[in-house]
């Protein structure tokens, strides 16, 4: 049984230098995988943010800023898609992606109609 490698120095010298590049998708997936133990917390955060902030957004936009009525089904669709993803037992990647997508879409609608 050979436990010592005699030619380690030569193998070390032949290795290629790695260049680290930033990949936003890989960084997001690593973040999502790291949040696996916090699934319940993310479910509650998603439910509270959607229920208290996001679902009130169309009413304010329609009443104060004369936004069109089609923003209401977009918001409701995002809420229920997120609710089904969380309660349906989807992976944490799907849960976080649906939450952040719904959040970004609703913030974009807010910026479009307020500015």
C-alpha positions in Angstrom: 0.0 0.0 0.0 1.6 3.2 -1.2 0.6 6.1 1.1 3.3 8.7 0.1 3.3 10.4 -3.2 6.9 10.9 -4.2 6.3 13.1 -7.3 4.0 15.7 -5.6 6.2 18.6 -6.6 6.1 17.8 -10.2 2.3 17.5 -10.2 2.0 20.8 -8.3 4.0 22.6 -11.0 1.9 21.3 -13.9 -1.4 22.6 -12.6 -3.1 25.3 -14.6 -3.8 28.6 -12.9 -7.5 29.1 -12.3 -9.1 32.4 -13.0 -12.0 33.2 -10.8 -14.8 35.0 -12.6 -18.1 36.2 -11.1 -21.2 34.5 -12.3 -24.4 36.1 -11.0 -26.5 33.0 -11.6 -24.1 30.7 -9.8 -23.9 33.2 -6.9 -27.7 33.3 -6.6 -27.9 29.5 -6.7 -25.3 29.2 -4.0 -27.2 31.7 -1.9 -30.5 29.8 -2.5 -28.9 26.5 -1.6 -27.4 28.0 1.5 -30.9 29.0 2.6 -32.3 25.5 2.6 -32.5 25.2 6.4 -34.5 28.5 6.4 -37.4 27.4 4.2 -40.1 28.1 6.8 -38.6 31.5 7.5 -38.7 32.4 3.8 -42.3 31.2 3.6 -43.3 33.5 6.4 -41.3 36.4 5.0 -42.9 35.9 1.6 -46.4 35.6 3.0 -46.0 38.7 5.1 -44.4 40.9 2.4 -47.0 39.9 -0.2 -49.9 40.1 2.2 -49.0 43.4 3.8 -47.1 45.3 1.1 -47.6 43.9 -2.3 -51.3 43.2 -2.3 -52.0 46.8 -1.2 -49.9 48.2 -4.1 -52.5 47.9 -6.9 -55.2 49.7 -4.8 -52.9 52.6 -4.1 -51.6 52.8 -7.7 -55.1 52.6 -9.2 -56.6 55.1 -6.8 -53.9 57.7 -6.5 -51.9 57.4 -9.8 -54.7 56.4 -12.2 -52.9 53.2 -13.1 -54.7 50.8 -15.4 -56.7 47.9 -13.9 -54.5 45.2 -15.4 -51.9 45.6 -12.7 -54.4 44.0 -10.2 -54.3 40.5 -11.9 -50.6 40.7 -12.3 -50.2 41.3 -8.6 -52.7 38.6 -7.7 -51.1 36.1 -10.1 -47.7 36.7 -8.5 -49.1 36.3 -5.0 -50.9 33.0 -5.8 -47.9 31.6 -7.8 -45.7 32.3 -4.8 -48.2 30.8 -2.4 -48.5 27.6 -4.5 -44.7 27.3 -4.8 -44.3 27.6 -1.0 -47.2 25.4 0.1 -46.6 22.9 -2.7 -43.3 21.8 -1.3 -41.2 23.2 -4.1 -37.4 23.5 -3.6 -35.9 26.6 -2.0 -34.6 27.7 -5.4 -38.2 27.9 -6.8 -39.5 29.5 -3.6 -36.9 32.3 -3.6 -37.1 32.8 -7.4 -40.8 33.2 -7.3 -40.6 35.6 -4.4 -37.9 37.8 -5.9 -39.5 37.7 -9.3 -42.8 38.8 -7.9 -41.1 41.5 -5.8 -39.2 42.9 -8.8 -42.3 42.9 -11.1 -44.3 44.8 -8.5 -41.5 47.3 -7.7 -41.2 47.9 -11.5 -44.9 48.6 -11.8 -44.6 51.0 -8.8 -41.7 52.8 -10.4 -43.4 53.0 -13.8 -46.6 54.5 -12.5 -45.2 56.7 -9.8 -42.4 58.2 -11.8 
